[in-house]
Amino acid sequence: MVVELAPDAPLPPVTTADAEQVHDAVVIGAGVIGLSIALRLVLANSARRVLVLERDSVAAGASRGNAGAYAFSDIEPLASPGILRKVPRWLFNPLGPLSLRPGYLPTLAPWLWRFWRASQPARVSASTTAQTALNRLSAAATLRLLDAVDATSMLHQDGNLHLYESTSQWKASLRGWEARRAHGIDFEHAHGPHVAERIAQWQPGLAPGFAAATFVPGWATIDDPHQLVRRIAGHCASRSVRFARATAKAITPLSAVVAVQLDGGCVVFGRHVVIAAGAWSHHLTHSLGDDIPLETERGYNTTLPPGAFDLRRQLTFPAHGFVVTPVAGGVRVGGAVELAGLNAPPNYQRSDAMLTKAKRFLPALKVEDGTRWMGFRPSLPDSLPVIGPARKDSRVLYAFGHGHLGLTQSAATAEIVEALIAGQTPTLDIAAFSPRRFV
Ligand SMILES: Cc1cc2nc3c(=O)[nH]c(=O)nc-3n(C[C@H](O)[C@H](O)[C@H](O)COP(=O)(O)OP(=O)(O)OC[C@H]3O[C@@H](n4cnc5c(N)ncnc54)[C@H](O)[C@@H]3O)c2cc1C
């Protein structure tokens, strides 16, 4: 049975009944993280009365237009010694893979300092181990979630192909691949005289001249991330999860319940409250005394209509920081990171720059009639999410900061948060994701 909310169906306002009853759980944010949690809570019977608060619409944030990849092999943090070497050359190129708006530098400086500290080898190693464990749980949990929402057929387990234009580029990537091998991740390199034939088997129609490629089989994509989140929302609604359009302003733990103050002066109550508000979550943790260094890595893409290219699987162009993905019946070209905060207007020239490069690599790509999009990745300096209780009160749980891997890790995050709400020990050691790791 397909249960799906209509695209951008308006959410109802908070009612008097919502304000009068105590919910078992109030979830703030209707992105892939918040809704996966809401669904898991009702499926596992850990909460029967669940209220989801969303200030906009279902999947209004990063969960709407992302690249749709279950990037289970993406285990290394962005802050690595390798990236720090490239940063100076990238940073002030407004159309490069990683850019920074100069006016935002003073605001960003404390985060960058933590990012630099996170790139120290011992910390990279610890983050990689934690990310591997979370991604491993995610791979199994994703199948459980997709099954629960009848979306297994939306998953394409076609792997991912990384493409390198020079041998030196490929060689520079080998350390990262060996780190993945050490964590049990499977891949195949192609390099040498027959590289062109091997690449053409994985993806015909690429421009000639790629010096090497690496194929990762354990990588999957979803037909359309927005449709998936709508599907999860539909299944939540069919199990009596209530949705209300409201902006949460502050959270106050009281003796018997936790109060959530909303814009307009209304208050709702929950036995548990989950903050899953993506890149805006730290605005809410302040009211609980937790100062979490959440930033946004803004990302851009263009979705081309069906028929744009016969794409067999997701392609990654690591030197350029973007991917090309079969998604939404067409092709989505995008990625990159822009450090410019939550308020600066989008610079869609970044989408256009990636599309131009994609056309160079895929000469038959039809680049007309695309739709451009920008999303706010919620990112911590060590590339790990925050999953765990607030310092002041364990009835408030945090589930945000998944950076480039929010879709990938959504189902595992939901299982962990549900276990915490049920008073059980999660199947995974969550110390590395603690909100307290930044003190
Ligand atoms: C270009 C791009 C490509 C990406 N590709 C991938 C990929 O291939 N694979 C992958 O795993 N990840 C990918 N990501 C990352 C992924 O999209 C995010 O990590 C994920 O969507 C975060 O989900 P979320 O639910 O935490 O946040 P969001 O989807 O942003 O949802 C947060 C919600 O909270 C709401 N909200 C905020 N504040 C409040 C408040 N005070 N009260 C009520 N509601 C509030 C917002 O309106 C929003 O709807 C990509 C991101 C980008 C930008």
The ligand as an SDF file (V2000), in Angstrom:
LIG
                    3D

 53 58  0  0  0  0  0  0  0  0999 V2000
   23.4860   19.2660   -1.9750 C   0  0  0  0  0  0  0  0  0  0  0  0
   23.2860   18.2300   -0.8910 C   0  0  0  0  0  0  0  0  0  0  0  0
   23.4480   16.8890   -1.2000 C   0  0  0  0  0  0  0  0  0  0  0  0
   23.3100   15.9200   -0.2090 C   0  0  0  0  0  0  0  0  0  0  0  0
   23.4140   14.6020   -0.5470 N   0  0  0  0  0  0  0  0  0  0  0  0
   23.2450   13.6520    0.4030 C   0  0  0  0  0  0  0  0  0  0  0  0
   23.2960   12.2800    0.0550 C   0  0  0  0  0  0  0  0  0  0  0  0
   23.4300   11.9180   -1.1100 O   0  0  0  0  0  0  0  0  0  0  0  0
   23.1750   11.3610    1.0450 N   0  0  0  0  0  0  0  0  0  0  0  0
   22.9980   11.7320    2.3630 C   0  0  0  0  0  0  0  0  0  0  0  0
   22.9430   10.8530    3.2250 O   0  0  0  0  0  0  0  0  0  0  0  0
   22.9010   13.0350    2.7110 N   0  0  0  0  0  0  0  0  0  0  0  0
   23.0260   13.9910    1.7720 C   0  0  0  0  0  0  0  0  0  0  0  0
   22.9470   15.3120    2.1060 N   0  0  0  0  0  0  0  0  0  0  0  0
   22.7560   15.6670    3.5150 C   0  0  0  0  0  0  0  0  0  0  0  0
   21.3110   15.4730    3.9470 C   0  0  0  0  0  0  0  0  0  0  0  0
   20.4410   16.0860    3.0330 O   0  0  0  0  0  0  0  0  0  0  0  0
   21.1060   16.0730    5.3470 C   0  0  0  0  0  0  0  0  0  0  0  0
   22.0960   15.6160    6.2330 O   0  0  0  0  0  0  0  0  0  0  0  0
   19.7410   15.6730    5.9050 C   0  0  0  0  0  0  0  0  0  0  0  0
   18.7200   15.9700    4.9870 O   0  0  0  0  0  0  0  0  0  0  0  0
   19.4680   16.3700    7.2190 C   0  0  0  0  0  0  0  0  0  0  0  0
   18.1810   15.9970    7.6210 O   0  0  0  0  0  0  0  0  0  0  0  0
   17.4780   16.6980    8.8670 P   0  0  0  0  0  0  0  0  0  0  0  0
   16.1600   16.0610    9.0130 O   0  0  0  0  0  0  0  0  0  0  0  0
   18.4270   16.6990   10.0040 O   0  0  0  0  0  0  0  0  0  0  0  0
   17.3740   18.2380    8.4360 O   0  0  0  0  0  0  0  0  0  0  0  0
   16.3700   18.9650    7.4270 P   0  0  0  0  0  0  0  0  0  0  0  0
   15.9970   18.1290    6.2940 O   0  0  0  0  0  0  0  0  0  0  0  0
   16.9670   20.2940    7.1110 O   0  0  0  0  0  0  0  0  0  0  0  0
   15.0590   19.1430    8.3000 O   0  0  0  0  0  0  0  0  0  0  0  0
   14.9900   20.0070    9.3960 C   0  0  0  0  0  0  0  0  0  0  0  0
   13.5590   20.5320    9.4770 C   0  0  0  0  0  0  0  0  0  0  0  0
   13.3940   21.2450   10.7050 O   0  0  0  0  0  0  0  0  0  0  0  0
   12.5710   22.3530   10.4530 C   0  0  0  0  0  0  0  0  0  0  0  0
   12.8310   23.3190   11.5280 N   0  0  0  0  0  0  0  0  0  0  0  0
   13.9710   24.0000   11.7800 C   0  0  0  0  0  0  0  0  0  0  0  0
   13.8630   24.7380   12.8940 N   0  0  0  0  0  0  0  0  0  0  0  0
   12.6140   24.5160   13.3640 C   0  0  0  0  0  0  0  0  0  0  0  0
   11.9040   24.9940   14.5050 C   0  0  0  0  0  0  0  0  0  0  0  0
   12.4620   25.8370   15.3810 N   0  0  0  0  0  0  0  0  0  0  0  0
   10.6200   24.5840   14.6920 N   0  0  0  0  0  0  0  0  0  0  0  0
   10.0180   23.7220   13.8130 C   0  0  0  0  0  0  0  0  0  0  0  0
   10.6500   23.2490   12.7200 N   0  0  0  0  0  0  0  0  0  0  0  0
   11.9460   23.6220   12.5080 C   0  0  0  0  0  0  0  0  0  0  0  0
   12.9860   22.8330    9.0740 C   0  0  0  0  0  0  0  0  0  0  0  0
   11.9720   23.6120    8.4550 O   0  0  0  0  0  0  0  0  0  0  0  0
   13.2310   21.5100    8.3560 C   0  0  0  0  0  0  0  0  0  0  0  0
   12.0890   21.0500    7.6650 O   0  0  0  0  0  0  0  0  0  0  0  0
   23.0410   16.3100    1.1220 C   0  0  0  0  0  0  0  0  0  0  0  0
   22.8380   17.6560    1.4400 C   0  0  0  0  0  0  0  0  0  0  0  0
   22.9440   18.6170    0.4380 C   0  0  0  0  0  0  0  0  0  0  0  0
   22.7050   20.0610    0.7920 C   0  0  0  0  0  0  0  0  0  0  0  0
  1  2  1  0
  2  3  1  0
  2 52  2  0
  3  4  2  0
  4  5  1  0
  4 50  1  0
  5  6  2  0
  6  7  1  0
  6 13  1  0
  7  8  2  0
  7  9  1  0
  9 10  1  0
 10 11  2  0
 10 12  1  0
 12 13  2  0
 13 14  1  0
 14 15  1  0
 14 50  1  0
 15 16  1  0
 16 17  1  0
 16 18  1  0
 18 19  1  0
 18 20  1  0
 20 21  1  0
 20 22  1  0
 22 23  1  0
 23 24  1  0
 24 25  2  0
 24 26  1  0
 24 27  1  0
 27 28  1  0
 28 29  2  0
 28 30  1  0
 28 31  1  0
 31 32  1  0
 32 33  1  0
 33 34  1  0
 33 48  1  0
 34 35  1  0
 35 36  1  0
 35 46  1  0
 36 37  1  0
 36 45  1  0
 37 38  2  0
 38 39  1  0
 39 40  1  0
 39 45  2  0
 40 41  1  0
 40 42  2  0
 42 43  1  0
 43 44  2  0
 44 45  1  0
 46 47  1  0
 46 48  1  0
 48 49  1  0
 50 51  2  0
 51 52  1  0
 52 53  1  0
M  END
$$$$
